[in-house]
């Protein structure tokens, strides 16, 4: 999973796709995931990092991450 190079993100969770003109906002965990994707981190690294930083259940987070990934694909944010 890799973020497209032209996708703009902010530390506050704002995401802008200049290719489509679409924008949206994410919560703090979504912002963390996007930052890790920009660093080309693997899914397993993202899972371990987020679960260590936030008080989330690993199994639940994996499901939520799959849903978030689907939203990113639908929004044309991932390569």
Biopython code that builds the backbone (N, CA, C, O; Angstrom):
import numpy as np
from Bio.PDB.StructureBuilder import StructureBuilder

atoms = [
    (1, "UNK", "N", (0.863, -1.162, 0.000)),
    (1, "UNK", "CA", (0.000, 0.000, 0.000)),
    (1, "UNK", "C", (0.909, 1.224, 0.000)),
    (1, "UNK", "O", (1.766, 1.380, 0.870)),
    (2, "UNK", "N", (0.707, 2.088, -0.990)),
    (2, "UNK", "CA", (1.564, 3.258, -1.119)),
    (2, "UNK", "C", (0.734, 4.472, -1.495)),
    (2, "UNK", "O", (-0.116, 4.404, -2.383)),
    (3, "UNK", "N", (0.986, 5.586, -0.816)),
    (3, "UNK", "CA", (0.309, 6.841, -1.099)),
    (3, "UNK", "C", (0.814, 7.396, -2.429)),
    (3, "UNK", "O", (2.012, 7.344, -2.708)),
    (4, "UNK", "N", (-0.092, 7.924, -3.246)),
    (4, "UNK", "CA", (0.330, 8.558, -4.490)),
    (4, "UNK", "C", (1.214, 9.755, -4.162)),
    (4, "UNK", "O", (1.025, 10.412, -3.138)),
    (5, "UNK", "N", (2.171, 10.032, -5.026)),
    (5, "UNK", "CA", (3.142, 11.091, -4.763)),
    (5, "UNK", "C", (2.525, 12.483, -4.724)),
    (5, "UNK", "O", (3.024, 13.346, -4.002)),
    (6, "UNK", "N", (1.464, 12.725, -5.472)),
    (6, "UNK", "CA", (0.892, 14.071, -5.555)),
    (6, "UNK", "C", (-0.130, 14.375, -4.463)),
    (6, "UNK", "O", (-0.702, 15.465, -4.448)),
    (7, "UNK", "N", (-0.371, 13.442, -3.556)),
    (7, "UNK", "CA", (-1.355, 13.637, -2.493)),
    (7, "UNK", "C", (-0.770, 14.544, -1.410)),
    (7, "UNK", "O", (0.314, 14.290, -0.885)),
    (8, "UNK", "N", (-1.504, 15.595, -1.093)),
    (8, "UNK", "CA", (-1.075, 16.531, -0.053)),
    (8, "UNK", "C", (-1.773, 16.186, 1.255)),
    (8, "UNK", "O", (-2.983, 15.961, 1.284)),
    (9, "UNK", "N", (-1.006, 16.145, 2.331)),
    (9, "UNK", "CA", (-1.569, 15.887, 3.659)),
    (9, "UNK", "C", (-1.015, 16.913, 4.641)),
    (9, "UNK", "O", (0.065, 17.470, 4.442)),
    (10, "UNK", "N", (-1.769, 17.146, 5.692)),
    (10, "UNK", "CA", (-1.299, 18.046, 6.741)),
    (10, "UNK", "C", (-1.238, 17.296, 8.062)),
    (10, "UNK", "O", (-1.809, 16.215, 8.200)),
    (11, "UNK", "N", (-0.543, 17.876, 9.030)),
    (11, "UNK", "CA", (-0.445, 17.266, 10.354)),
    (11, "UNK", "C", (-1.782, 17.271, 11.083)),
    (11, "UNK", "O", (-1.964, 16.532, 12.050)),
    (12, "UNK", "N", (-2.720, 18.101, 10.626)),
    (12, "UNK", "CA", (-4.049, 18.178, 11.234)),
    (12, "UNK", "C", (-5.012, 17.155, 10.633)),
    (12, "UNK", "O", (-6.154, 17.051, 11.081)),
    (13, "UNK", "N", (-4.567, 16.393, 9.618)),
    (13, "UNK", "CA", (-5.404, 15.354, 9.038)),
    (13, "UNK", "C", (-6.123, 15.738, 7.768)),
    (13, "UNK", "O", (-6.990, 14.994, 7.309)),
    (14, "UNK", "N", (-5.790, 16.879, 7.183)),
    (14, "UNK", "CA", (-6.412, 17.289, 5.924)),
    (14, "UNK", "C", (-5.701, 16.584, 4.781)),
    (14, "UNK", "O", (-4.472, 16.539, 4.739)),
    (15, "UNK", "N", (-6.482, 16.029, 3.848)),
    (15, "UNK", "CA", (-5.937, 15.309, 2.700)),
    (15, "UNK", "C", (-6.508, 15.921, 1.433)),
    (15, "UNK", "O", (-7.716, 16.141, 1.337)),
    (16, "UNK", "N", (-5.643, 16.198, 0.452)),
    (16, "UNK", "CA", (-6.079, 16.795, -0.809)),
    (16, "UNK", "C", (-5.484, 16.018, -1.966)),
    (16, "UNK", "O", (-4.281, 15.758, -2.011)),
    (17, "UNK", "N", (-6.352, 15.649, -2.906)),
    (17, "UNK", "CA", (-5.926, 14.970, -4.122)),
    (17, "UNK", "C", (-6.032, 15.972, -5.270)),
    (17, "UNK", "O", (-7.136, 16.223, -5.753)),
    (18, "UNK", "N", (-4.915, 16.555, -5.724)),
    (18, "UNK", "CA", (-4.981, 17.549, -6.785)),
    (18, "UNK", "C", (-5.428, 16.971, -8.124)),
    (18, "UNK", "O", (-5.904, 17.705, -8.990)),
    (19, "UNK", "N", (-5.277, 15.671, -8.295)),
    (19, "UNK", "CA", (-5.708, 15.028, -9.539)),
    (19, "UNK", "C", (-7.219, 15.035, -9.720)),
    (19, "UNK", "O", (-7.723, 15.122, -10.839)),
    (20, "UNK", "N", (-7.938, 14.942, -8.593)),
    (20, "UNK", "CA", (-9.399, 14.896, -8.665)),
    (20, "UNK", "C", (-10.047, 16.140, -8.071)),
    (20, "UNK", "O", (-11.220, 16.416, -8.321)),
    (21, "UNK", "N", (-9.277, 16.890, -7.283)),
    (21, "UNK", "CA", (-9.829, 18.053, -6.583)),
    (21, "UNK", "C", (-10.544, 17.684, -5.300)),
    (21, "UNK", "O", (-11.097, 18.555, -4.628)),
    (22, "UNK", "N", (-10.544, 16.403, -4.947)),
    (22, "UNK", "CA", (-11.229, 15.937, -3.740)),
    (22, "UNK", "C", (-10.373, 16.193, -2.502)),
    (22, "UNK", "O", (-9.144, 16.152, -2.554)),
    (23, "UNK", "N", (-11.051, 16.455, -1.397)),
    (23, "UNK", "CA", (-10.358, 16.617, -0.122)),
    (23, "UNK", "C", (-11.222, 16.022, 0.984)),
    (23, "UNK", "O", (-12.442, 15.917, 0.858)),
    (24, "UNK", "N", (-10.562, 15.638, 2.063)),
    (24, "UNK", "CA", (-11.270, 15.140, 3.235)),
    (24, "UNK", "C", (-10.358, 15.250, 4.436)),
    (24, "UNK", "O", (-9.175, 15.563, 4.303)),
    (25, "UNK", "N", (-10.906, 14.995, 5.603)),
    (25, "UNK", "CA", (-10.145, 15.045, 6.851)),
    (25, "UNK", "C", (-10.170, 13.683, 7.521)),
    (25, "UNK", "O", (-11.116, 12.913, 7.360)),
    (26, "UNK", "N", (-9.119, 13.400, 8.272)),
    (26, "UNK", "CA", (-9.034, 12.147, 9.014)),
    (26, "UNK", "C", (-8.884, 12.448, 10.506)),
    (26, "UNK", "O", (-8.579, 13.571, 10.907)),
    (27, "UNK", "N", (-9.105, 11.421, 11.303)),
    (27, "UNK", "CA", (-8.886, 11.535, 12.742)),
    (27, "UNK", "C", (-7.383, 11.355, 13.022)),
    (27, "UNK", "O", (-6.621, 11.079, 12.096)),
    (28, "UNK", "N", (-6.946, 11.507, 14.280)),
    (28, "UNK", "CA", (-5.511, 11.388, 14.576)),
    (28, "UNK", "C", (-4.883, 10.061, 14.147)),
    (28, "UNK", "O", (-3.739, 10.042, 13.690)),
    (29, "UNK", "N", (-5.603, 8.968, 14.284)),
    (29, "UNK", "CA", (-5.036, 7.680, 13.869)),
    (29, "UNK", "C", (-4.925, 7.625, 12.344)),
    (29, "UNK", "O", (-3.938, 7.114, 11.816)),
    (30, "UNK", "N", (-5.918, 8.141, 11.642)),
    (30, "UNK", "CA", (-5.850, 8.208, 10.183)),
    (30, "UNK", "C", (-4.678, 9.059, 9.728)),
    (30, "UNK", "O", (-4.003, 8.727, 8.754)),
    (31, "UNK", "N", (-4.439, 10.155, 10.432)),
    (31, "UNK", "CA", (-3.305, 11.033, 10.124)),
    (31, "UNK", "C", (-1.988, 10.290, 10.329)),
    (31, "UNK", "O", (-1.063, 10.414, 9.526)),
    (32, "UNK", "N", (-1.914, 9.527, 11.399)),
    (32, "UNK", "CA", (-0.717, 8.721, 11.679)),
    (32, "UNK", "C", (-0.490, 7.687, 10.577)),
    (32, "UNK", "O", (0.639, 7.497, 10.125)),
    (33, "UNK", "N", (-1.552, 7.026, 10.147)),
    (33, "UNK", "CA", (-1.452, 6.026, 9.083)),
    (33, "UNK", "C", (-0.951, 6.674, 7.798)),
    (33, "UNK", "O", (-0.062, 6.132, 7.141)),
    (34, "UNK", "N", (-1.508, 7.825, 7.431)),
    (34, "UNK", "CA", (-1.073, 8.520, 6.222)),
    (34, "UNK", "C", (0.401, 8.916, 6.301)),
    (34, "UNK", "O", (1.128, 8.809, 5.313)),
    (35, "UNK", "N", (0.842, 9.371, 7.475)),
    (35, "UNK", "CA", (2.251, 9.740, 7.647)),
    (35, "UNK", "C", (3.152, 8.517, 7.465)),
    (35, "UNK", "O", (4.211, 8.609, 6.844)),
    (36, "UNK", "N", (2.731, 7.385, 8.002)),
    (36, "UNK", "CA", (3.510, 6.156, 7.858)),
    (36, "UNK", "C", (3.513, 5.682, 6.407)),
    (36, "UNK", "O", (4.524, 5.169, 5.928)),
    (37, "UNK", "N", (2.393, 5.846, 5.703)),
    (37, "UNK", "CA", (2.347, 5.491, 4.287)),
    (37, "UNK", "C", (3.288, 6.370, 3.467)),
    (37, "UNK", "O", (3.934, 5.893, 2.535)),
    (38, "UNK", "N", (3.362, 7.650, 3.815)),
    (38, "UNK", "CA", (4.279, 8.553, 3.115)),
    (38, "UNK", "C", (5.733, 8.119, 3.306)),
    (38, "UNK", "O", (6.585, 8.387, 2.458)),
    (39, "UNK", "N", (6.006, 7.451, 4.421)),
    (39, "UNK", "CA", (7.352, 6.946, 4.700)),
    (39, "UNK", "C", (7.554, 5.539, 4.122)),
    (39, "UNK", "O", (8.576, 4.904, 4.381)),
    (40, "UNK", "N", (6.580, 5.055, 3.340)),
    (40, "UNK", "CA", (6.630, 3.730, 2.706)),
    (40, "UNK", "C", (6.752, 2.588, 3.710)),
    (40, "UNK", "O", (7.425, 1.592, 3.446)),
    (41, "UNK", "N", (6.098, 2.738, 4.865)),
    (41, "UNK", "CA", (6.112, 1.683, 5.873)),
    (41, "UNK", "C", (5.183, 0.543, 5.455)),
    (41, "UNK", "O", (4.176, 0.767, 4.783)),
    (42, "UNK", "N", (5.525, -0.667, 5.855)),
    (42, "UNK", "CA", (4.713, -1.844, 5.545)),
    (42, "UNK", "C", (3.461, -1.863, 6.410)),
    (42, "UNK", "O", (3.371, -1.164, 7.419)),
    (43, "UNK", "N", (2.499, -2.679, 5.993)),
    (43, "UNK", "CA", (1.262, -2.819, 6.760)),
    (43, "UNK", "C", (1.575, -3.329, 8.168)),
    (43, "UNK", "O", (1.002, -2.842, 9.143)),
    (44, "UNK", "N", (2.467, -4.292, 8.279)),
    (44, "UNK", "CA", (2.780, -4.830, 9.607)),
    (44, "UNK", "C", (3.439, -3.764, 10.481)),
    (44, "UNK", "O", (3.176, -3.708, 11.683)),
    (45, "UNK", "N", (4.286, -2.922, 9.903)),
    (45, "UNK", "CA", (4.898, -1.830, 10.662)),
    (45, "UNK", "C", (3.845, -0.820, 11.104)),
    (45, "UNK", "O", (3.884, -0.331, 12.233)),
    (46, "UNK", "N", (2.904, -0.509, 10.211)),
    (46, "UNK", "CA", (1.825, 0.419, 10.547)),
    (46, "UNK", "C", (1.001, -0.136, 11.707)),
    (46, "UNK", "O", (0.688, 0.587, 12.653)),
    (47, "UNK", "N", (0.658, -1.402, 11.632)),
    (47, "UNK", "CA", (-0.134, -2.037, 12.695)),
    (47, "UNK", "C", (0.612, -1.983, 14.024)),
    (47, "UNK", "O", (0.041, -1.586, 15.039)),
    (48, "UNK", "N", (1.872, -2.375, 14.026)),
    (48, "UNK", "CA", (2.660, -2.379, 15.262)),
    (48, "UNK", "C", (2.840, -0.966, 15.825)),
    (48, "UNK", "O", (2.730, -0.755, 17.032)),
    (49, "UNK", "N", (3.113, -0.013, 14.950)),
    (49, "UNK", "CA", (3.335, 1.367, 15.392)),
    (49, "UNK", "C", (2.084, 1.959, 16.019)),
    (49, "UNK", "O", (2.139, 2.539, 17.103)),
    (50, "UNK", "N", (0.952, 1.811, 15.330)),
    (50, "UNK", "CA", (-0.296, 2.401, 15.825)),
    (50, "UNK", "C", (-0.760, 1.703, 17.099)),
    (50, "UNK", "O", (-1.207, 2.363, 18.037)),
    (51, "UNK", "N", (-0.661, 0.396, 17.139)),
    (51, "UNK", "CA", (-1.092, -0.329, 18.341)),
    (51, "UNK", "C", (-0.215, -0.001, 19.545)),
    (51, "UNK", "O", (-0.699, -0.003, 20.676)),
    (52, "UNK", "N", (1.064, 0.281, 19.319)),
    (52, "UNK", "CA", (1.952, 0.644, 20.419)),
    (52, "UNK", "C", (1.692, 2.076, 20.901)),
    (52, "UNK", "O", (1.819, 2.369, 22.090)),
    (53, "UNK", "N", (1.333, 2.952, 19.983)),
    (53, "UNK", "CA", (1.147, 4.359, 20.330)),
    (53, "UNK", "C", (-0.231, 4.650, 20.914)),
    (53, "UNK", "O", (-0.364, 5.479, 21.814)),
    (54, "UNK", "N", (-1.253, 3.971, 20.404)),
    (54, "UNK", "CA", (-2.629, 4.209, 20.838)),
    (54, "UNK", "C", (-3.159, 2.984, 21.557)),
    (54, "UNK", "O", (-2.672, 1.875, 21.337)),
    (55, "UNK", "N", (-4.131, 3.168, 22.396)),
    (55, "UNK", "CA", (-4.746, 2.079, 23.141)),
    (55, "UNK", "C", (-5.839, 1.441, 22.289)),
    (55, "UNK", "O", (-7.029, 1.677, 22.497)),
    (56, "UNK", "N", (-5.405, 0.619, 21.315)),
    (56, "UNK", "CA", (-6.355, -0.039, 20.416)),
    (56, "UNK", "C", (-6.088, -1.539, 20.400)),
    (56, "UNK", "O", (-4.948, -1.979, 20.546)),
    (57, "UNK", "N", (-7.145, -2.312, 20.222)),
    (57, "UNK", "CA", (-7.038, -3.759, 20.096)),
    (57, "UNK", "C", (-6.478, -4.085, 18.705)),
    (57, "UNK", "O", (-6.972, -3.575, 17.699)),
    (58, "UNK", "N", (-5.458, -4.927, 18.654)),
    (58, "UNK", "CA", (-4.784, -5.230, 17.383)),
    (58, "UNK", "C", (-5.738, -5.825, 16.354)),
    (58, "UNK", "O", (-5.730, -5.410, 15.194)),
    (59, "UNK", "N", (-6.562, -6.793, 16.762)),
    (59, "UNK", "CA", (-7.492, -7.414, 15.810)),
    (59, "UNK", "C", (-8.500, -6.405, 15.274)),
    (59, "UNK", "O", (-8.798, -6.395, 14.079)),
    (60, "UNK", "N", (-9.018, -5.567, 16.144)),
    (60, "UNK", "CA", (-9.967, -4.550, 15.714)),
    (60, "UNK", "C", (-9.282, -3.534, 14.806)),
    (60, "UNK", "O", (-9.851, -3.109, 13.800)),
    (61, "UNK", "N", (-8.058, -3.148, 15.164)),
    (61, "UNK", "CA", (-7.344, -2.175, 14.341)),
    (61, "UNK", "C", (-7.072, -2.725, 12.946)),
    (61, "UNK", "O", (-7.177, -1.989, 11.965)),
    (62, "UNK", "N", (-6.728, -4.001, 12.842)),
    (62, "UNK", "CA", (-6.489, -4.596, 11.520)),
    (62, "UNK", "C", (-7.740, -4.498, 10.646)),
    (62, "UNK", "O", (-7.647, -4.205, 9.455)),
    (63, "UNK", "N", (-8.907, -4.743, 11.240)),
    (63, "UNK", "CA", (-10.168, -4.614, 10.493)),
    (63, "UNK", "C", (-10.413, -3.159, 10.099)),
    (63, "UNK", "O", (-10.797, -2.868, 8.966)),
    (64, "UNK", "N", (-10.188, -2.254, 11.045)),
    (64, "UNK", "CA", (-10.377, -0.828, 10.763)),
    (64, "UNK", "C", (-9.397, -0.343, 9.696)),
    (64, "UNK", "O", (-9.749, 0.482, 8.852)),
    (65, "UNK", "N", (-8.181, -0.852, 9.737)),
    (65, "UNK", "CA", (-7.178, -0.478, 8.739)),
    (65, "UNK", "C", (-7.598, -0.953, 7.350)),
    (65, "UNK", "O", (-7.415, -0.236, 6.366)),
    (66, "UNK", "N", (-8.155, -2.147, 7.267)),
    (66, "UNK", "CA", (-8.667, -2.641, 5.977)),
    (66, "UNK", "C", (-9.774, -1.733, 5.448)),
    (66, "UNK", "O", (-9.815, -1.431, 4.255)),
    (67, "UNK", "N", (-10.673, -1.297, 6.333)),
    (67, "UNK", "CA", (-11.744, -0.373, 5.927)),
    (67, "UNK", "C", (-11.168, 0.959, 5.467)),
    (67, "UNK", "O", (-11.605, 1.511, 4.457)),
    (68, "UNK", "N", (-10.187, 1.478, 6.205)),
    (68, "UNK", "CA", (-9.552, 2.751, 5.850)),
    (68, "UNK", "C", (-8.845, 2.628, 4.501)),
    (68, "UNK", "O", (-8.911, 3.530, 3.667)),
    (69, "UNK", "N", (-8.170, 1.500, 4.304)),
    (69, "UNK", "CA", (-7.490, 1.245, 3.027)),
    (69, "UNK", "C", (-8.499, 1.264, 1.882)),
    (69, "UNK", "O", (-8.224, 1.845, 0.833)),
    (70, "UNK", "N", (-9.646, 0.646, 2.064)),
    (70, "UNK", "CA", (-10.694, 0.638, 1.040)),
    (70, "UNK", "C", (-11.170, 2.052, 0.730)),
    (70, "UNK", "O", (-11.407, 2.389, -0.431)),
    (71, "UNK", "N", (-11.312, 2.884, 1.767)),
    (71, "UNK", "CA", (-11.719, 4.274, 1.566)),
    (71, "UNK", "C", (-10.654, 5.045, 0.787)),
    (71, "UNK", "O", (-10.982, 5.872, -0.064)),
    (72, "UNK", "N", (-9.388, 4.777, 1.075)),
    (72, "UNK", "CA", (-8.297, 5.437, 0.358)),
    (72, "UNK", "C", (-8.263, 5.014, -1.109)),
    (72, "UNK", "O", (-8.001, 5.833, -1.990)),
    (73, "UNK", "N", (-8.526, 3.747, -1.366)),
    (73, "UNK", "CA", (-8.576, 3.246, -2.748)),
    (73, "UNK", "C", (-9.749, 3.908, -3.469)),
    (73, "UNK", "O", (-9.592, 4.381, -4.594)),
    (74, "UNK", "N", (-10.917, 3.949, -2.839)),
    (74, "UNK", "CA", (-12.095, 4.570, -3.450)),
    (74, "UNK", "C", (-11.878, 6.053, -3.721)),
    (74, "UNK", "O", (-12.444, 6.603, -4.665)),
    (75, "UNK", "N", (-11.055, 6.706, -2.891)),
    (75, "UNK", "CA", (-10.781, 8.134, -3.040)),
    (75, "UNK", "C", (-9.594, 8.406, -3.970)),
    (75, "UNK", "O", (-9.182, 9.552, -4.144)),
    (76, "UNK", "N", (-9.052, 7.339, -4.562)),
    (76, "UNK", "CA", (-7.935, 7.465, -5.500)),
    (76, "UNK", "C", (-6.693, 8.074, -4.833)),
    (76, "UNK", "O", (-5.985, 8.881, -5.436)),
    (77, "UNK", "N", (-6.443, 7.674, -3.584)),
    (77, "UNK", "CA", (-5.329, 8.195, -2.806)),
    (77, "UNK", "C", (-4.122, 7.254, -2.876)),
    (77, "UNK", "O", (-2.983, 7.694, -2.719)),
    (78, "UNK", "N", (-4.366, 5.969, -3.109)),
    (78, "UNK", "CA", (-3.289, 4.973, -3.153)),
    (78, "UNK", "C", (-2.912, 4.613, -4.581)),
    (78, "UNK", "O", (-3.732, 4.680, -5.497)),
    (79, "UNK", "N", (-1.645, 4.227, -4.746)),
    (79, "UNK", "CA", (-1.189, 3.745, -6.060)),
    (79, "UNK", "C", (-1.679, 2.351, -6.290)),
    (79, "UNK", "O", (-1.404, 1.764, -7.336)),
]
sb = StructureBuilder()
sb.init_structure("model")
sb.init_model(0)
sb.init_chain("A")
sb.init_seg("    ")
for serial, (resi, resn, name, xyz) in enumerate(atoms, 1):
    if name == "N":
        sb.init_residue(resn, " ", resi, " ")
    sb.init_atom(name, np.array(xyz, "f"), 0.0, 1.0, " ", f" {name:<3s}", serial, name[0])
structure = sb.get_structure()
